[in-house]
Amino acid sequence: MKRFFLLLALGLTLCASAGAQKFAHLNRYAADNQALPPVSGKRVVLMGDSITDGWPGKSPEFFESSGFIGRGISGEESSQMLLRFRQDVIDLGATDVAILAGINDIAINLGDAYSEDLTFSNIVSMVELSWIHRIRPLICSVLPSQDIRWRPEITDEFEKVLSLNARLKAYCETHGVIYVDYFSAMVAPDGRGVRDGITTDTVHPNAEGYKIMERVLLDALK
């Protein structure tokens, strides 16, 4: 009987592990992480969702020249990023991490109701993990997204972006964390939505949009 319960516990643990791997997409960068050379000097990791995921493809020369490591996964919410933070940031020997999260939380990609408190706490947890491992964290503002086309029923996304960004900026000011203000560099002149000509769908940057983000990020890292 004891053996039975031990086997049952092992089975449940393995199932939970497999579920977590699938939920957080831990296999996505597993091979790439293994292939990275040992850390030599500065290692900047960009942690994020599809906006970070699409960056290397739209601007490969930026990653080649900077040596930055992109660890974005399309569709992910902040809770999924938090689960893979050890594998895709800490275990890589990162010296700096730029965390860009929130738009998919607002888009309720996982199906649960949006909670700004939860999104904020997930981002703060990534910052605190960074501190423990002597990684310099940077919190990135959510971009001025105005029309989440895969969630047309959401009509207040811009207000939610403004609220989350205000909270993240205040946290950075209070705790001495670098705030990477993509929002201000990309918002439309009237303060509503994103500037014309810098995104493919009002959420994801095009090549010109990424160039703006690159300038903002490099300036923040100085």
N, C-alpha and C positions, 0 to 999 in steps of 0.2 A: 504493500500500500504506500509506504514511504517513497519507494522508487517511482510509483505512479505519479505522485504529486510533484516529485522533482522533475519528471519528464513533462508534466503538464505545465509547470512553471517555466521550464526552458522553452517549451513551445510557444507559450504566451509572450515571452520575452522576444523570441525570434520574430513572431508575427508583428509585435509592436515596433521592432526595429525595422522590419521591411516596410511597415506602414509609414514610419517616419521618413525613411529614405525616399519613398514615392512622394509623400506630401511635400517635402522640402527639396526634392530633386537633387539629392546628394550625389547621384551618379553623374550629373551633368558635367561637372568639372573634375571628377575624380582622376581621370587619366592626365588631364592637363596639369593638375596640381602635382602629381607624381613626377611629371617631366620637367618641372621648373628647376633651374640650377640653384645651388645654395645662395643664400642671401649675401650680397656683397654691397654694402652701403645702404642706400635708401631703397625701400620697396613700397610703392604706393598702390593700394588696392582700391578699386572702385566697386562698391557693393550696391546692387540695385535691382531694378526690374527691367522691363523691356527697353526703357530709355537708355539704360546702361548697356543692356544686351546688344542693342543695335549700333552702339557707338563705334566699335572697332571696324565694322563693315562700312560705315559711312565716312570714317576718317582714319584709315589704317596708318597713315603717316604720323598721326599724333601719337599713337601707341608705340610705334616703332622708334620715334625720336625721344619719347619721354621714358619709355620702359615701364609705364603704368600697366597694371594687370586688371583687366575687366572681369568682373564676376557678377554680371547681371543675368537674370533669368526672366524671360517674358512671362507676364501674368502674375508674378508673385506678389503677395501681400507682405507686410512687415513681419508678421509672425513666422512666415516661412524663411525669410532672410535670417531672423534671429536663430532659428534652428540650425541653419548651415553656417552660421558665423564662425564657429570654431574651425570647421573644415576649410572654408573658402577665404578666411582672413587670418585668424590666429595661427593656424598650423603652417601658413605660408611664410611666416616670419615677417609679416608686414610691419613697417615702421610708421605708416600713415594709412588711414582708411577714410574714404569719403563715402558717406552713407546717404543714398538717395532713395527714399521710400515714401509711400503715402497715397499716390494716385490710385493704385489698385485697391487699397483699403476703401477709399472713397467710392470706387466703382463696385464695391462689394463682390469682387471676383470669386471669393470663396462661398458666397451665398448668405453669409451672416449679415446682420444689420451693422452699419458703420458705427464705430465707436472711436471718437477722437482720443479719448482717454487711453484706450488700448493701443492705438497706433503710436501715440506719443510715448507710452511706457515701453513699447517694443524698441523704439529708436533709442530711448534713454538706456535701456538694458544693453544694447550694442555698444553704446558709448562707455558704459561702466565696465563691460568686458574688455574693451580696448585699454582702459586705464590700468586694469589689473595686469594686463600683459604688456604694458609700457608701449602701447601703440597710440600715436596721436590721432584722435578722432576729429573728423570734420562732418558737421551736419549740413546737408544740402537742402535748400528750400525746394518744395514741390513746384514744378513749373506752372505757369499761368494757364492751365488747361481750362477750356470753357465748354467743350462739347465732347463728352465721352460716347462715342458713336456706337460702341458695343453695349452701352447701357442708356438708351435714349430716354428711359423712364426717370433717370436722375436729372433733375433740372437745377439743382442748387450746388453743383460741384465747385463753381468758382468761389462761392461764399465759404465752402468747407476748406478749400485750399487756402484762402486768406486766413481763416481761423487757425488752422494747423500751423501755417508758417509763422504767424504771430507768436504762437506758443513756443515753437522751436527756437525762434530768434531770442525770445525772452530767456529761455533756458540757457542758450549759449552765452548770453550777456552775463547771466548770474553765475555760471559755472566756468567761465573762461574757455569755452569751446569755440573753435572757428566756425563761423556761419558762412556757408557758400551761397551767396544770394543770386542764384540763377533767375529767380522770379523778377527782380527789378530790372535785370538786363534784357528780359524777354517779353515783359508785359507790354500791351498795346499802349499808345500814347494817351488814350482816354481812360486807362486804368482798368479796362474790362477785357479780359481775355488776352490772347497771345498776339504778338505783332504779326503782321502779314508777311508771308514769304519765308518763314523760318521753321515751319512744321509741315508734315505731310498730311496731318489730319486734325490739327489743333491740339494734339496731345504729344505726338512723337516728333522730335526735331528732324529736319532735313539736314543736308550737309552744312548749310549756312547757320542753322540753329546750333549745331554741334560746335562750330567754330566760335560762336559766342560763348558757349559753355566752357570751352577750352581756355579762353582768355580769362574768364571769371575764376575757374579752378586754379589755374597757374598763379594768378595773382594772390589767391587765398593761401596757397602753399608756400609763399615766399617767407 
